[in-house]
């Protein structure tokens, strides 16, 4: 019998209400328990993979990358149909190679493309087309074999999936949760798998890192079903066994099936894909010499910006260009320049902000309007070889249609499958957690709403006693077990992800197919897609984003500049506005700043 075990069916809270522990909690627990390797496969995406990989590496656990999705198998289950299910069967896909990862990302993109938010379904033809480099696990309580109503359906489903993936790339994973009905189904499925020479493996379908977190998983199940805990009892776990067990305990659980344990380890050793091989590259702006083009544009801009090009200006330009050349970032600056040029050509005011103002290259390209020489600004605050960070240029644009026109220009120029908005993960904050958990436990709505109104909307209090005292003040009985469980659930839900949203303006642009680097999902706004990683994930993976931020005040400034030109015949450039206008300073001294952006209040 093997003396090691790898959990290959594990979901995190990045599955959005389908698990109740973060990727970091699962990785850290795996390190404590002595795991050598561990797979993460969240539903519908690779949302948690970057942070999972990082956390695993920190504790010496080898991470394995995967995801779960639904498969439309109506042709297989044509007659008789399986028991009524609201969703199609689910399969788990693990990446063996770099090609497998690219195919997984594309599968997930296809799965989201035509579905409602939060759903991911592919058909068998798409699965067939994008199967290379992927290993499929088809067991599990939500898988096609366990949802099948008859032995014939189970056999037919396995035959069909085997014909797609091949016998060596499909495995039936078995869980054992002290459930007699599950055990009966396990025996049937393993018999069918053996008859087809398909290997079975052992998994635990992990949804939380510690047993006690199973209670929160029950709460999330009730939230998903829009029911109270009492009403969804048939759908809750009979025992909270889907936590990360020790390898020794998993080996003991399957002691009578040593072959499953051996198969599990052999498979885990095959899954060698590393996220360090993510196939991202920045798009080439031109097939010619990008750096020479950048140098020419900067030289032209410097002559326009400065009446006299002093040695100090020349030295600063050469220094910045040398750094940009060594870091191979000419294409990035050209891309941002092109967006600014599009704005200028279309009468859209665009203004670079932040540390980009420290760059004379950005000033020469008209990305920013601040002369870094005049104000003796330090370029290394913006871009430094020693820091090892990518530059971050934020472009402020007038909010509304003008900004959307710029965003759509980027999509059209680089391709719909090569551009995506950066994600942000909406997490549980106190007010939302109180409202949702109040419904889960069937507490009085009026008291729950009053409690939600009493607490801060953005932060959890540092002292647990605050919410307890507030609950007492609104009339909740602190001796009621339901109330105590409610308060516990509110605290445990802190910072766990609720759903995916999109960043204010971060755009990721890829040379080639972005949907082979990270899956894309349709955004709420028509014509946009959102990737499955946030800005921290992108920074960890060294993927560059461009921020196109909508600013209502910039719309007002743009309108003001047009009015000045119309009524006074003067064309005003932001860079030409004097920084020492006496009347402006007199206005500031009098605090007559209502309506003046960024200085109208103490904040």
Secondary structure, 3 states (H helix, E strand, C coil): CCCCCCECCECCHHHCCCCCCCHHHHHHHHHHHCCCEEEEEEECCCCCHHHHHHHHHHHCCEEEEEEEEEEECCCCCCCCCCCCCCCCEEEEEEECCHHHHHHHHHHHHHHHHCCCCCCCEEEHHHHHHCCCCEEEECCCCCCHHHHCCCHHHHHHHHHHHHHHHCHHHEEEEECCCCCHHHHHHHHHHHHHHHHCCCCEEECCCECECCHHHHHHHHHHHHHHHCCCCCCCHHHCCCCCCCECCCHHHHHHHCCCCHHHHHHHHHHHHHCCCCHHHCCCCCCCCCCCCHHHHHHHHHHHHHHHHCCCCCHHHHHHHHHHHHHHHHCCCHHHHHHHHHHHHHHHHCCCCEEEEHHHHHCHHHHHCCCCCCCCCCCCCCHHHCCCCCCCCCCCCEEEEECCHHHHHHHHHHHHHHCCCCEEEEEEEEECCHHHHHHHHHHHCCCCHHHHHHHHHHCCCCCCCCCHHHHHHHHHHCCCCCCCHHHHHHHHHHHHCCCCEEEEEEEEEEEEECCCCHHHCCCEEECCCCCCEEECCCHHHHHHCCCCEEEEEEEHHHHHHHHHHHHHHHHHCCCCCHHHCCCCCHHHHHHHHCCCCCCCCCCCCCC
